[in-house]
Structures are given as C-alpha cells and as structure tokens.
Amino acid sequence: MRLLISGGGTGGHVYPALALIEEVKKQEPDSAVLYIGTHRGLENKIVPAAGIDFQTIRIQGFKRSLSFENFKTVYLFLKSTQRAKQIIREFKPDVVVGTGGYVCGAVVYAASRMKIPTFIHEQNSIAGITNKFLSHFVDQVGICFPEAAKEFPKNKIVFTGNPRAQQVMGIKAANQIQALGLNPAKPTILIFGGSRGARRINESTLEALKFLADKKYQVLFVTGSVHFEKVKSLVKEIPANVVIKPYIANMPAILPEISCIVGRAGATSLAEITALGIPSVLIPSPYVTHDHQTHNAQSLVNVQAAEMIKESELNGQVLAKVIDKLMNDPDLRSKMAKNAKQAGVPDAATRVFNCLQKLIGK
C-alpha cells in the first residue's frame, strides 16, 4: 500500500495517524508512507522522530470572527491545495487519509479532486470544521463516537474507533510504578492534566492533598513541566502516599498499573483508558471547540465507566470526595473498568486498515 496521511496541530490528530501507520506497516511491511503536516504543528517533531517520511505545507485555520486573516486563510488554502497536488503526483498514493486539523483540509481535498480514494477519521463526538468540510468530498468517514454520525453523510460513515486504542492494547505492566517511588502493592490514582498540564486541575489537586493524605491508596500527581516549579513551591509538605512529577515521557507504559485516572477528556486519552479498561474521573477542558470534551466524557458517564466534574465546579474538596468514593470501593472500580473496556474498540487500527483496503479495491 502507498499511504499518504495528513493531520496535525494537536496530539489528538497526530497519534491516531501514527497508530494507523504502525498497523499498515504490520499488515504490509513493504508499504510506502508519506505524512504531510505543517512546520508549526506538533507533527513537525513527532512524525520525523518516528522515522516517517514527512513534508510540510503552509496553511492556517479560519478565525471565528470576521477578520482580514480569513482572506489570507483562503489564499493559503488554494496555494497549499496546489502544493498538495504536486506532492500527490510525485508520491502516487493508493489512498489518502486525513485525521483532522486544518492541514489535512488541503491535502484530502486535493486528493478527492484527483479521484484518489480518500478517508477521514473523526476522533471526537463533535466533528471538527475541517472534517465537516471534507466529508462532502471524501469516500468514507471513520468515527469513534456514535454521536458524531449525525454530522456526516449517512452513506459514508463507518464506526472504527480510535487507532490509538489498539496501539496501547499490548502494553503490559512492567513495574513502572515502583520506579517512580510508589508501592506496587497499593492501588494508585493518576492525576494528569495532559502533557503541558492543566492549571485548574493542578490548583484543585493542591487543595485536595490535605484530604488525600494517609489513605490506603496512593496518588501520582503529574503537573506538566511548565507548572512543576510553581506547584512544588506551593506544597508545604508532600504526604507520604503522594508522588509529584513534572512529566512522564512514556505515559502509556504506566497505565496498566493505574487503578483510576483523573484527567481531561480528549479523544486520545479516552481511547487509551477504554482500551485498557481504567475507571476515570473526567474534567473536560472548557477551552476546546464546541465543548467537545464534555460530549466525549458524557459518552463514558452514560455507560457508568466514568465520573465527570465540570471545571466550573472543580475544587479540592469536590475532587477529593470523588477520588475517595472510587478508591475506597474496589467493587465500583471493577464495574467501571468492565464498562470502560466494553466501550473501547481494541481493534480500531485494523478496522481502519480494512476500510482502506476496500477503498483501493484489495
């Protein structure tokens, strides 16, 4: 297979793409893969580091208010579409995949105009503007949440789940907890606001520490590198059952040893925790487009796989109360874990790969 893939801006668009590439290489080792991103997005660092051929185009997203910048956006879109067509002619892909972010708009649109099979993947329960636009031109749309189906042409939808889920499925417990200074015999709750951290989650966790001290469970609090020094300066005394870290390079590696997670409700995070069957306390970011993290979180709350706290209602006492409820009730956690696993799609990458095979007539 000759696969051209595009998606970027955030890890939520990049990591599913990398998981799909991994599956394609596993199924067909002689496959050729080219990734198109931007020079400013997260993909610019992650993709080349993974040893994948990478090219960039210059493009930007629309402003939500009337702005002269939107004229520039249209100009860049038209120019980048021409550049994408040039790359496509040179690479000669069998299929072109978009995983979201404005960068894939020009790439997938160009491919559809050139009559090349096209597939887009929507990770969230509320569709992004780029995928909504592209859905009118592509051959197929893969979704991860049933709620997203209403936003796309019915005849193009296929439920695939998030390829990232399959990538973490094979991870086994490797005593990572002990290496972080925690007791592997005790239940552990991970509090993690994302790779850069989340200020409100950090503040509430600091407030909660006095309530979480001396419990039968332990707390792994990951602040995010940019917040670590400030958090450390505000902690007068770290309870014996709490470990505070700025960042964990390979976060998925510790997940099999985690009893419960407190964190955001991004698509990649939910794919990971449902794949592994981990109970969660979800605090959706209120700063994302269309409040899609709340909708993501609600999908797990609805099947009793997660608890949700709105950031506007978050404080140390509320957080500690919910943590206590879950961590002091192994039966409840067991039920939530089972429900989370049932909500996951452990073969998501294979499902997408099979869709691509059908599109190119294999």
C-alpha positions, 0 to 999 in steps of 0.5 A, a space after each residue: 500500500 502507498 499511504 499518504 496521511 495528513 493531520 496535525 496541530 494537536 496530539 489528538 490528530 497526530 497519534 491516531 495517524 501514527 497508530 494507523 501507520 504502525 498497523 499498515 506497516 504490520 499488515 504490509 511491511 513493504 508499504 510506502 508512507 508519506 505524512 504531510 503536516 505543517 512546520 508549526 504543528 506538533 507533527 513537525 517533531 513527532 512524525 520525523 522522530 518516528 522515522 516517517 517520511 514527512 513534508 510540510 505545507 503552509 496553511 492556517 485555520 479560519 478565525 471565528 470572527 470576521 477578520 482580514 486573516 480569513 482572506 489570507 486563510 483562503 489564499 493559503 488554502 488554494 496555494 497549499 491545495 496546489 502544493 498538495 497536488 504536486 506532492 500527490 503526483 510525485 508520491 502516487 498514493 493508493 489512498 489518502 487519509 486525513 485525521 483532522 486539523 486544518 492541514 489535512 483540509 488541503 491535502 484530502 481535498 486535493 486528493 478527492 479532486 484527483 479521484 484518489 480514494 480518500 478517508 477521514 477519521 473523526 476522533 471526537 463526538 463533535 466533528 471538527 470544521 475541517 472534517 465537516 468540510 471534507 466529508 462532502 468530498 471524501 469516500 468514507 468517514 471513520 468515527 469513534 463516537 456514535 454521536 458524531 454520525 449525525 454530522 456526516 453523510 449517512 452513506 459514508 460513515 463507518 464506526 472504527 474507533 480510535 487507532 490509538 486504542 489498539 496501539 496501547 492494547 499490548 502494553 503490559 505492566 512492567 513495574 513502572 510504578 515502583 520506579 517512580 517511588 510508589 508501592 506496587 502493592 497499593 492501588 494508585 490514582 493518576 492525576 494528569 492534566 495532559 502533557 503541558 498540564 492543566 492549571 485548574 486541575 493542578 490548583 484543585 489537586 493542591 487543595 485536595 492533598 490535605 484530604 488525600 493524605 494517609 489513605 490506603 491508596 496512593 496518588 501520582 500527581 503529574 503537573 506538566 513541566 511548565 507548572 512543576 516549579 510553581 506547584 512544588 513551591 506551593 506544597 508545604 509538605 508532600 504526604 507520604 502516599 503522594 508522588 509529584 512529577 513534572 512529566 512522564 515521557 512514556 505515559 502509556 507504559 504506566 497505565 496498566 498499573 493505574 487503578 483510576 485516572 483523573 484527567 481531561 477528556 480528549 479523544 486520545 486519552 479516552 481511547 487509551 483508558 477504554 482500551 485498557 479498561 481504567 475507571 476515570 474521573 473526567 474534567 473536560 477542558 472548557 477551552 476546546 471547540 464546541 465543548 467537545 470534551 464534555 460530549 466525549 466524557 458524557 459518552 463514558 458517564 452514560 455507560 457508568 465507566 466514568 465520573 465527570 466534574 465540570 471545571 466550573 465546579 472543580 475544587 479540592 474538596 469536590 475532587 477529593 470526595 470523588 477520588 475517595 468514593 472510587 478508591 475506597 470501593 474496589 467493587 465500583 472500580 471493577 464495574 467501571 473498568 468492565 464498562 470502560 473496556 466494553 466501550 473501547 474498540 481494541 481493534 480500531 487500527 485494523 478496522 481502519 486498515 480494512 476500510 482502506 483496503 476496500 477503498 483501493 479495491 484489495 
